[in-house]
């Protein structure tokens, strides 16, 4: 973007870990499709992408009706992913600060700076989440004198959060501070965000880790091989119910049965202060092809490959998220500190 103000470059997560590709976004429609087709994933990053999508809408707008075009782009972007609240939060935040009574040029300039500021704020929030969350890891290490085994689900790392990550931020900080850690990485079907993205990140950072099938978490807990579970969140109600990648609820149940702390790391941009109950969260149903097909790497021909794994005509249901009730959450790790997963706990950090 530093060379062309009309192009925003993002990492195409669909190609990782086999290829590192850059995707160029030139308008709001490009940003919309990058979010819907999963080139861009992770609630904080989705919000940042949407904010730059608004900027691109202004930059490409016509000399007349430019404000209407930006508002239409905002509505389009909000519709891209219904569960992740960061998306609507980002669009609403930027649109509130934009004055349509001004000029087109001033709107472009304002949205440019606001989009950058939003992305920078997400990085700050993630870093602070790490600073608060590392205390949990350090305490376990001090109590046991052994490497801390942490279970994750899906990808809540720097790829999903512009930088640092949410669930991974305390892990990176612990590793950098010399606290021995080992991460159990859920593969996270059906798109394998854990196996393809989280494991890639941890390997790049030098953090010891092991990829496991999604349903191994409970077994590992029974075997005493998990000290702590940290996951991210796509939307958390003001009472502490957490929507995250499908399968998170089962990890929380297993953690409760085995007496293992289950924490959710999230920035305030992932808290929906308007919702009271998890049942109110809209759960996105993803395309059937995510289950009927898989993606991998053809080593013989050195190229990506997609193949079918279900018989044709097989009925599929593919909810992208589930809701973990607040009663199963040991605490929320936010940029303002760690609090109970309750309305009182959240209010203690963020006020009314």
C-alpha positions in Angstrom: 0.0 0.0 0.0 3.0 2.3 0.5 3.5 2.3 -3.3 -0.1 2.4 -4.4 -2.7 4.0 -2.2 -5.4 2.2 -4.2 -4.2 -1.3 -3.3 -4.3 -3.1 0.1 -2.1 -6.2 0.3 -3.0 -9.2 2.6 -1.7 -12.7 3.2 -3.9 -15.3 1.4 -4.4 -17.8 4.2 -5.9 -20.3 1.8 -2.4 -21.1 0.5 -0.6 -21.6 3.8 1.4 -23.5 4.9 2.4 -24.7 1.4 2.7 -21.3 -0.4 3.1 -17.8 0.9 0.9 -15.6 -1.4 -0.1 -12.0 -1.3 -3.6 -11.0 -2.3 -4.2 -7.5 -3.6 -7.5 -5.8 -2.7 -8.5 -2.9 -4.9 -12.1 -2.2 -3.8 -14.7 -3.0 -1.2 -15.9 -6.0 -3.3 -12.4 -7.5 -3.2 -12.4 -7.1 0.6 -15.9 -8.7 0.9 -14.8 -11.7 -1.2 -11.5 -12.1 0.7 -13.6 -12.4 3.9 -16.3 -14.7 2.5 -14.0 -17.1 0.7 -11.7 -17.4 3.7 -8.6 -15.8 2.3 -9.0 -13.6 5.4 -9.8 -15.3 8.6 -9.9 -14.4 12.3 -12.3 -12.0 13.9 -9.8 -9.1 14.6 -8.3 -9.4 11.1 -11.8 -9.5 9.5 -12.5 -6.2 11.2 -9.3 -4.7 10.0 -9.9 -5.9 6.5 -13.4 -4.4 6.5 -12.1 -1.0 7.7 -9.6 -1.0 4.7 -12.5 -2.1 2.5 -14.4 1.0 3.5 -11.3 3.1 2.6 -11.0 1.5 -0.8 -14.7 2.1 -1.4 -14.1 5.8 -0.8 -10.9 5.8 -2.9 -12.7 4.2 -5.9 -15.9 6.2 -5.5 -17.2 8.5 -8.2 -17.1 12.3 -7.9 -20.9 12.2 -7.2 -22.8 10.1 -4.7 -19.5 9.1 -3.0 -21.0 9.0 0.5 -23.8 6.7 -0.6 -21.3 4.4 -2.3 -19.3 4.1 1.0 -22.4 3.4 3.0 -23.4 0.7 0.5 -20.0 -0.8 0.8 -20.3 -0.8 4.6 -23.6 -2.7 4.4 -22.0 -5.2 2.0 -19.0 -5.8 4.2 -21.1 -6.3 7.3 -23.0 -9.1 5.5 -19.8 -11.0 4.8 -19.6 -13.0 8.0 -22.5 -12.9 10.5 -20.9 -14.4 13.6 -17.7 -12.4 14.0 -18.8 -9.1 15.7 -15.5 -7.4 15.0 -16.7 -6.9 11.4 -19.7 -4.8 12.3 -17.8 -3.1 15.1 -15.2 -1.9 12.6 -17.6 -0.7 10.0 -19.9 1.1 12.5 -16.9 2.7 14.3 -15.5 4.1 11.1 -18.8 5.3 9.7 -19.6 7.1 12.9 -16.5 9.1 12.6 -16.9 10.0 8.9 -18.7 13.2 8.0 -20.6 13.0 4.8 -21.2 16.8 4.8 -17.5 17.2 4.0 -15.7 16.5 0.8 -14.9 13.2 -0.9 -11.2 13.9 -0.5 -11.6 14.4 3.2 -13.5 11.2 3.5 -10.8 9.3 1.7 -8.1 10.8 4.0 -10.2 10.2 7.1 -10.9 6.5 6.3 -7.3 5.9 5.4 -6.1 7.0 8.8 -9.0 5.4 10.6 -8.4 2.0 9.0 -4.7 2.2 9.9 -5.6 3.2 13.4 -8.1 0.3 13.8 -5.5 -2.2 12.7 -2.9 -0.7 15.0 -5.3 -0.8 17.9 -5.9 -4.5 17.3 -2.2 -5.1 17.5 -2.0 -3.2 20.8 -5.0 -5.1 22.2 -3.4 -8.4 21.3 -0.1 -7.5 22.8 -1.8 -6.5 26.1 -3.7 -9.8 26.1 -0.4 -11.5 25.9 1.0 -9.5 28.8 -2.0 -10.4 31.0 -2.3 -14.0 29.9 1.4 -14.9 30.4 0.8 -14.7 34.1 -1.4 -17.8 34.0 1.3 -19.7 32.2 4.1 -18.5 34.5 2.1 -19.5 37.6 1.6 -23.1 36.3 5.3 -23.3 35.5 6.3 -22.0 39.0 3.9 -24.5 40.6 5.1 -27.6 38.6 8.6 -26.8 37.5 7.8 -28.4 34.2 6.9 -27.3 30.7 3.4 -26.0 30.4 1.1 -28.0 28.0 -1.4 -25.7 26.4 -4.3 -26.8 24.2 -5.6 -24.5 21.4 -8.4 -24.7 19.0 -8.7 -23.1 15.5 -6.3 -20.2 14.7 -6.2 -17.2 17.0 -2.6 -16.2 16.2 -1.0 -13.3 14.4 -2.5 -14.4 11.1 -6.0 -13.9 12.5 -5.2 -10.7 14.5 -2.9 -8.6 12.4 -0.1 -9.4 14.9 0.6 -11.4 18.1 -2.8 -13.1 18.2 -5.2 -13.5 21.0 -5.0 -17.1 22.3 -1.4 -17.4 21.1 -0.2 -14.0 22.4 0.4 -15.3 26.0 2.2 -18.4 24.5 4.6 -16.4 22.4 5.4 -14.1 25.3 5.9 -17.1 27.6 8.3 -18.7 25.1 10.2 -15.4 24.6 10.6 -15.0 28.4 12.1 -18.5 28.6 9.1 -20.2 30.2 9.0 -23.8 28.7 5.8 -24.4 26.8 4.4 -27.0 24.5 1.2 -26.5 22.5 -1.3 -29.2 21.5 -2.7 -27.8 18.2 -6.2 -29.0 17.3 -6.3 -29.7 13.5 -9.7 -27.9 13.5 -11.8 -29.5 10.8 -13.2 -28.8 8.4 -10.7 -26.2 7.1 -7.8 -27.3 9.3 -7.0 -23.8 10.6 -5.1 -25.3 13.5 -3.0 -27.7 11.4 -2.4 -25.3 8.6 -2.1 -21.9 10.3 -1.5 -22.2 14.0 1.1 -24.9 13.5 2.7 -22.8 10.8 2.9 -19.8 13.1 4.3 -21.8 16.0 6.9 -23.4 13.9 8.0 -20.0 12.5 8.3 -18.7 16.1 10.2 -21.8 17.3 7.5 -22.8 19.9 7.3 -26.6 20.5 4.0 -28.0 19.4 2.2 -31.1 18.3 -0.8 -31.3 16.0 -3.6 -33.6 17.1 -7.0 -34.6 15.7 -9.9 -32.5 17.0 -11.3 -35.3 19.2 -8.0 -36.1 20.9 -8.3 -33.2 23.4 -10.4 -35.0 25.9 -8.1 -38.0 25.8 -5.1 -35.8 26.4 -6.8 -34.2 29.4 -7.6 -37.6 30.9 -4.0 -38.6 30.5 -2.8 -35.5 32.5 -1.1 -34.0 29.4 -3.0 -30.7 29.3 -2.4 -27.9 31.9 -4.3 -25.1 30.3 -6.7 -24.5 27.4 -6.7 -21.1 25.7 -9.0 -20.3 22.8 -10.1 -17.2 21.0 -13.6 -15.8 20.4 -15.5 -14.5 17.4 -18.3 -13.0 19.6 -18.7 -12.9 23.3 -21.9 -11.6 25.0 -21.8 -9.1 27.8 -22.6 -12.0 30.2 -19.6 -14.1 29.1 -21.1 -16.7 26.7 -18.5 -17.3 24.0 -19.0 -18.1 20.3 -15.9 -19.6 18.7 -15.0 -22.2 16.1 -17.1 -25.3 16.1 -15.7 -27.8 18.6 -14.8 -25.2 21.3 -17.8 -26.2 23.4 -16.6 -29.8 23.5 -13.2 -28.8 24.7 -14.8 -26.7 27.4 -16.8 -29.7 28.6 -13.8 -31.9 28.6 -11.8 -29.3 30.5 -14.5 -29.0 33.1 -14.7 -32.7 33.6 -11.0 -33.0 34.1 -10.5 -29.9 36.3 -8.4 -28.0 33.7 -8.6 -24.2 33.4 -10.4 -23.1 30.2 -9.6 -19.5 29.3 -10.9 -17.4 26.4 -8.5 -14.6 25.0 -10.3 -11.8 23.2 -10.0 -8.1 22.5 -12.9 -5.8 23.5 -13.8 -5.6 19.8 -15.0 -9.2 20.1 -17.5 -8.4 22.9 -21.0 -7.7 21.8 -22.3 -5.5 24.7 -25.8 -5.6 23.2 -26.3 -9.4 23.6 -27.2 -11.1 26.9 -27.4 -14.8 25.9 -25.3 -17.0 23.7 -28.5 -18.2 22.0 -28.8 -14.8 20.5 -25.6 -15.1 18.5 -26.2 -15.9 14.8 -24.3 -19.0 13.9 -22.9 -19.0 10.4 -23.5 -22.2 8.3 -20.6 -22.7 5.9 -20.7 -24.2 2.4 -21.2 -28.0 2.1 -17.9 -28.3 0.1 -15.9 -27.7 3.3 -16.9 -31.2 4.4 -17.3 -33.0 1.1 -13.8 -31.9 -0.1 -10.4 -31.5 1.4 -7.3 -29.5 0.4 -3.7 -30.5 0.5 -0.4 -30.5 -1.3 0.5 -32.8 -4.2 4.1 -33.6 -3.5 4.7 -35.4 -6.8 3.5 -32.5 -8.9 4.4 -29.8 -6.4 1.1 -28.0 -6.4 -2.0 -27.6 -4.3 -4.8 -30.2 -4.8 -8.4 -30.5 -3.8 -10.2 -33.8 -3.6 -13.6 -35.2 -2.7 -14.0 -37.3 0.5 -17.7 -37.9 0.6 -20.0 -39.8 -1.7 -21.9 -37.6 -4.1 -25.3 -36.6 -2.8 -24.4 -37.1 0.9 -26.3 -34.7 3.1 -24.1 -32.2 5.0 -24.6 -29.6 7.7 -21.7 -27.4 8.4 -22.1 -24.8 11.3 -19.0 -22.8 11.6 -19.2 -22.0 15.3 -20.7 -23.1 18.6 -21.4 -21.4 21.9 -19.6 -22.2 25.1 -21.7 -21.1 28.1 -20.0 -18.7 30.6 -20.3 -21.3 33.4 -17.7 -23.4 31.6 -15.2 -20.5 31.1 -12.5 -20.0 33.8 -12.0 -16.5 32.8 -11.7 -14.0 29.9 -8.2 -12.6 29.0 -8.7 -9.1 27.6 -6.5 -6.1 26.9 -7.6 -4.7 30.2 -6.9 -7.7 32.3 -8.4 -11.1 33.2 -11.9 -11.2 34.5 -14.6 -13.8 35.3 -16.9 -14.7 32.3 -19.9 -12.8 33.7 -21.6 -9.5 33.2 -20.1 -8.3 36.5 -16.6 -9.5 35.5 -16.8 -7.7 32.1 -18.3 -4.6 33.7 -15.4 -4.5 36.2 -13.0 -4.0 33.3 -15.1 -2.1 30.7 -17.7 -0.3 32.9 -21.3 0.0 31.9 
